[in-house]
Amino acid sequence: MREIMKSVSHLQASQLLHNKFIVVLGDSIQRAVYKDLVLLIQKEKYLSLRQLRSKGEMSFEQDCLVEGGCLGQMHNGTEYKEVRQFQSAHHLVRFYFVTRIYSRYMKSILEDFRHGLKPDLVFVNSCVWDISRYSCSWVDDYKENLHRFFDELREALPEETLVVWNLTMPLGERIKGGFLVPEHKAPQLRYDVIEANFYSGTLADAYEMDVLDLHFQFRFSLHHRMKDGVHWNAVAHRKITSLLLQHAAEAWGVILPCPVTVYGEEEVRSHTYMQKNILHSQDKMGLVGLPFFCCLHFTDWRLSEIPYSGYRAEFFSDSLPTNYFNFENPLPQTCHFEATGPQRAALPPKPHHRNRYRETRNGKCAYSGMWTYL
């Protein structure tokens, strides 16, 4: 069986996120989202099965474990912590493992945002742990915690930060995993997820945040789900990364033509003609290594009518599309945002404030608090 998917390339991902600070918040699915993003920024490669299954390791593809994981006690409890970070000359990506959308630990993360470097892009989801580990009557607690989280997140982040709330992906009828407890009825959990998605998606839209419905996007891709009924393979995670980056590109006013990737269950083959053509064009004009927004006018890529600033922009949306929760509709269910007002290619001042991840661990750099923009 073969499928066709529009996949964002390494070159596109690296240049789109040039001089950007990205934060990923969530559970093990979101950790794999972080890992695939870190991998794609560096090379044209898919995650291995071992990389997908690993957690809390000291290093993954040049990143470093900042807090928790194997630096502490490895367990499957609700107090498990893992903070990872990847830093290159022009990229900063951070991951926080969370088991509840609002808690004392989440408040400390939001405090980082208030007093530390402000992220340009935030991908966040928290659901399965929330509705399965704390109470069988989860609805009221989950709603209240969502309200608290969105309230404080909006206060902690500047308006130009793009926040994308991911709806939880489909669970299997039979599931197994470290997060499950005997008291919870596993077969019921997949239906609870649908209900929780409705609450969280509606509320995120009310707070004027972007919503990406991964439950809808993967409803016909269940063969890419792992045998545990919860996690997904490398092909699925590359599709998630592509959807997220396409969404961010559209919000920032960048047209991101994606090469077609043909893949089966045993192999992944990418058609890289566009990538090679772009690299060849840039090489002839001496543009290789320049930021993405400096090369656009000299390649096959085109900007929309509003020029891309290379940094942040403000966007708005009155409501979700009318067919957002219509699972019969075959169209992609994402919120589309248009840039408002003129944009300037001005870069932000360098941050000089204190950051909790300033220290160096085991010879590998944690975030130093100084971020260079070229």
ZIMOPE-V589158 format. One record per pair of residues at least 24 apart in sequence whose C-alpha atoms are under 7 Angstrom apart, sorted by the first residue. I is the first residue (numbers start at 0). J is the second residue. If there is no record, write none. Layout:
BEGIN
{{I & J} {I & J}}
END
This chain:
BEGIN
{{0 & 263} {0 & 264} {1 & 261} {1 & 262} {1 & 263} {2 & 261} {2 & 262} {2 & 263} {3 & 259} {3 & 260} {3 & 261} {3 & 262} {4 & 259} {4 & 260} {4 & 261} {5 & 257} {5 & 258} {5 & 259} {5 & 260} {6 & 238} {6 & 241} {6 & 257} {6 & 258} {6 & 259} {6 & 260} {7 & 241} {7 & 257} {7 & 258} {8 & 43} {9 & 39} {9 & 40} {9 & 41} {9 & 42} {9 & 43} {12 & 39} {12 & 40} {13 & 40} {14 & 290} {14 & 291} {15 & 291} {16 & 90} {17 & 89} {17 & 90} {17 & 290} {18 & 89} {18 & 90} {18 & 372} {19 & 90} {19 & 91} {19 & 119} {20 & 90} {20 & 91} {20 & 92} {20 & 118} {20 & 119} {20 & 120} {21 & 91} {21 & 92} {21 & 93} {21 & 118} {21 & 119} {21 & 120} {21 & 121} {22 & 92} {22 & 93} {22 & 94} {22 & 118} {22 & 120} {22 & 121} {22 & 122} {23 & 93} {23 & 94} {23 & 95} {23 & 121} {23 & 122} {23 & 123} {24 & 94} {24 & 95} {24 & 96} {24 & 97} {24 & 122} {24 & 123} {24 & 124} {25 & 95} {25 & 96} {25 & 97} {25 & 123} {25 & 124} {25 & 125} {26 & 96} {26 & 97} {26 & 98} {26 & 125} {28 & 230} {30 & 94} {32 & 236} {32 & 240} {33 & 94} {35 & 236} {35 & 237} {36 & 240} {37 & 85} {45 & 233} {46 & 233} {47 & 233} {55 & 81} {61 & 85} {62 & 86} {63 & 363} {63 & 365} {65 & 365} {75 & 177} {75 & 178} {98 & 125} {98 & 128} {98 & 129} {99 & 125} {99 & 128} {99 & 129} {100 & 125} {100 & 144} {100 & 145} {100 & 148} {101 & 144} {101 & 145} {101 & 147} {101 & 148} {109 & 152} {109 & 155} {112 & 155} {112 & 156} {113 & 155} {113 & 156} {115 & 352} {115 & 353} {115 & 354} {116 & 350} {117 & 156} {118 & 160} {119 & 160} {119 & 161} {119 & 311} {120 & 160} {120 & 161} {120 & 162} {121 & 161} {121 & 162} {121 & 163} {122 & 162} {122 & 163} {122 & 164} {123 & 163} {123 & 164} {123 & 165} {124 & 164} {124 & 165} {124 & 166} {126 & 167} {128 & 178} {131 & 179} {131 & 183} {132 & 180} {135 & 183} {149 & 206} {158 & 313} {159 & 311} {159 & 312} {159 & 313} {162 & 208} {162 & 209} {163 & 208} {163 & 209} {163 & 210} {163 & 211} {164 & 203} {164 & 209} {164 & 210} {164 & 211} {165 & 210} {165 & 211} {165 & 212} {165 & 213} {166 & 196} {166 & 200} {166 & 211} {166 & 212} {166 & 213} {166 & 214} {167 & 192} {167 & 196} {167 & 213} {167 & 214} {168 & 213} {168 & 214} {168 & 217} {169 & 214} {169 & 218} {170 & 228} {170 & 229} {171 & 228} {171 & 229} {173 & 228} {174 & 227} {174 & 228} {174 & 229} {175 & 227} {175 & 228} {176 & 227} {204 & 318} {204 & 319} {207 & 316} {209 & 334} {210 & 333} {210 & 334} {211 & 332} {211 & 333} {212 & 332} {212 & 333} {215 & 326} {216 & 331} {249 & 336} {250 & 335} {250 & 336} {250 & 337} {250 & 338} {251 & 307} {251 & 312} {251 & 338} {252 & 303} {252 & 305} {252 & 307} {252 & 337} {252 & 338} {253 & 302} {253 & 303} {253 & 307} {254 & 301} {254 & 302} {254 & 303} {306 & 342} {308 & 342} {308 & 343} {308 & 344} {309 & 344} {310 & 346} {312 & 338} {312 & 342} {313 & 338} {313 & 339} {314 & 338} {314 & 339}}
END
